[in-house]
Amino acid sequence: MSHEATTRPLAIEESDYDWGDSITSTNYNYFYVPSIPEWAYSEFDGLLYEGTQYNWNEVDYRLSVDYNSVPEPSFVGFVMGLLLLSLVLFKKK
């Protein structure tokens, strides 16, 4: 029909580099980016992300840091509630 918009496939430009796995979106609302290819370490000085430059040492450090888990507020509230209940029951005796 003439009133319907027609779409054409996007032109896929072939890159000089092999990126390996493609960038995809997962079912968990996270954005998956494949690992940094080995050739990038030798050809570039680092990454530029949102206007900030990171050298490879910073990138490797940031990707390897294990962050401590933070207790959920609901769990903390539950524990504090149990402590308060035990205090009230102890004072009532």
Protein Blocks (a to p, Z undefined) as FASTA:
>chain_A
ZZbccdddddddddfbdehjaddddfkopacdddddfklmmmpgbdceehiacdfklmmm
mmmpccdddddfklmmmmmmmmmmmmmmmmmZZ
